[in-house]
Amino acid sequence: MSESWNKKDREQRKQKAKKEKAEKMQERKENAKKNSFEIAYLDENGNLSSTPPDPRKKVEVKLEDIQIGVPEYVPPTEAELTRTGKVTFFNTTKGFGFIKDHVSQESIFVHANNLSVSIKENDKVTFQIEHGQRGPMAVNVNLIS
């Protein structure tokens, strides 16, 4: 008698496991339908979007214009390195001061050793920048007439 009960019990467990497996499979199928992916597009700024891009904003790129890797180094010209600015402070006794760059509005240190002519406050000058021990430093300073 105990064997037949064990047999029934095993059969019930098998049926229960089959039923659970079928339920899990059905649940996975339903979730797969819910979690289906949507088509994503890139807009003109490189951001993901759910709407397709405007064909009027399409830009044709020539194959020879595409550069792969690091572009060849072209050293800057003298004109590109030369900046203009205004002397905001200069102490003639100590031999240093500051020039405010017209483009970046950055205040750049200048020392009397890097001057070709004497300067004073509010003079307009041209200069180049080098990196000194304590940061950017104006060199080749000349007055603008």
C-alpha positions as CSV (number, residue, x, y, z in Angstrom):
1,M,0.0,0.0,0.0
2,S,2.8,2.5,0.8
3,E,4.3,1.9,-2.7
4,S,1.1,2.9,-4.5
5,W,0.8,6.1,-2.3
6,N,4.5,7.0,-3.2
7,K,3.8,6.3,-6.9
8,K,0.7,8.7,-6.7
9,D,2.8,11.3,-4.8
10,R,5.6,11.1,-7.4
11,E,3.1,11.4,-10.3
12,Q,1.4,14.4,-8.6
13,R,4.8,16.1,-8.2
14,K,5.7,15.5,-11.8
15,Q,2.3,17.0,-12.9
16,K,2.9,20.0,-10.7
17,A,6.4,20.5,-12.0
18,K,5.1,20.2,-15.6
19,K,2.3,22.8,-14.9
20,E,4.8,25.2,-13.3
21,K,7.2,24.8,-16.3
22,A,4.3,25.5,-18.7
23,E,3.3,28.6,-16.7
24,K,6.8,30.0,-16.6
25,M,7.1,29.4,-20.4
26,Q,3.9,31.2,-21.0
27,E,5.0,34.1,-18.7
28,R,8.3,34.4,-20.7
29,K,6.4,34.5,-24.0
30,E,4.2,37.3,-22.7
31,N,7.2,39.3,-21.3
32,A,9.0,38.9,-24.6
33,K,6.1,40.6,-26.3
34,K,6.0,43.4,-23.8
35,N,9.8,44.0,-23.8
36,S,10.2,43.9,-27.6
37,F,12.7,46.6,-28.7
38,E,11.8,49.7,-30.6
39,I,13.7,51.2,-33.5
40,A,16.1,53.9,-32.4
41,Y,17.4,56.7,-34.7
42,L,20.3,59.1,-34.4
43,D,19.5,62.8,-34.9
44,E,21.8,65.3,-36.4
45,N,23.5,65.9,-33.1
46,G,24.3,62.2,-32.5
47,N,21.5,61.8,-29.8
48,L,19.2,58.8,-29.8
49,S,15.6,59.6,-30.9
50,S,12.4,57.6,-31.5
51,T,11.6,59.6,-34.6
52,P,13.4,59.1,-37.9
53,P,15.7,61.9,-39.0
54,D,14.5,64.7,-41.3
55,P,15.7,63.8,-44.9
56,R,16.1,67.5,-45.7
57,K,18.9,67.7,-43.1
58,K,20.9,64.9,-44.6
59,V,24.5,65.7,-45.2
60,E,26.6,63.9,-47.9
61,V,30.1,63.0,-46.8
62,K,32.8,62.2,-49.3
63,L,34.8,59.1,-48.6
64,E,38.1,60.9,-49.0
65,D,37.1,63.5,-46.4
66,I,36.9,60.8,-43.7
67,Q,40.1,60.7,-41.6
68,I,40.9,57.6,-39.6
69,G,43.5,58.0,-37.0
70,V,45.4,61.1,-35.8
71,P,45.7,63.9,-38.3
72,E,49.1,65.0,-39.4
73,Y,50.6,67.7,-37.0
74,V,50.8,71.1,-38.6
75,P,52.7,73.6,-36.5
76,P,50.9,76.9,-35.9
77,T,52.1,80.0,-37.7
78,E,53.6,83.0,-36.0
79,A,50.3,84.9,-36.6
80,E,48.3,82.2,-35.0
81,L,50.5,82.3,-31.9
82,T,50.5,86.1,-31.5
83,R,47.8,87.5,-29.3
84,T,46.7,91.0,-28.4
85,G,45.9,92.4,-25.0
86,K,46.0,95.3,-22.6
87,V,48.4,95.8,-19.7
88,T,46.2,95.8,-16.6
89,F,49.1,96.1,-14.0
90,F,52.8,96.6,-14.3
91,N,55.2,97.3,-11.4
92,T,58.4,98.8,-12.9
93,T,60.4,98.6,-9.7
94,K,59.7,94.9,-9.3
95,G,59.7,94.2,-13.0
96,F,56.5,92.2,-13.5
97,G,52.9,92.7,-14.3
98,F,49.8,91.3,-16.0
99,I,48.3,91.5,-19.5
100,K,44.6,90.8,-20.1
101,D,44.1,88.8,-23.3
102,H,41.4,90.4,-25.6
103,V,40.1,87.1,-26.8
104,S,40.1,84.8,-23.7
105,Q,39.9,87.6,-21.1
106,E,42.6,85.6,-19.3
107,S,45.1,87.5,-17.1
108,I,48.7,86.5,-18.1
109,F,51.8,87.1,-16.1
110,V,54.6,89.2,-17.8
111,H,58.2,89.7,-16.6
112,A,60.5,92.6,-17.5
113,N,63.0,90.1,-19.0
114,N,60.4,89.2,-21.7
115,L,59.9,92.8,-22.9
116,S,61.5,94.3,-26.0
117,V,60.2,97.8,-25.0
118,S,59.1,99.4,-21.7
119,I,55.4,99.2,-21.0
120,K,53.0,100.7,-18.5
121,E,49.4,100.2,-17.5
122,N,46.7,100.5,-20.2
123,D,49.2,100.0,-23.0
124,K,47.9,97.8,-25.9
125,V,50.4,95.0,-26.7
126,T,51.0,91.9,-28.8
127,F,52.5,88.9,-27.1
128,Q,53.0,85.2,-27.3
129,I,52.3,82.7,-24.5
130,E,54.8,80.2,-23.0
131,H,54.3,78.0,-20.0
132,G,56.6,79.0,-17.2
133,Q,57.2,77.4,-13.8
134,R,54.0,78.8,-12.3
135,G,51.7,78.8,-15.4
136,P,51.2,80.8,-18.6
137,M,53.7,83.6,-19.2
138,A,53.7,86.4,-21.8
139,V,56.9,86.5,-24.0
140,N,57.9,88.6,-27.1
141,V,55.8,91.5,-25.8
142,N,55.6,94.5,-28.2
143,L,53.6,97.7,-28.1
144,I,50.8,98.3,-30.6
145,S,51.0,101.8,-32.1
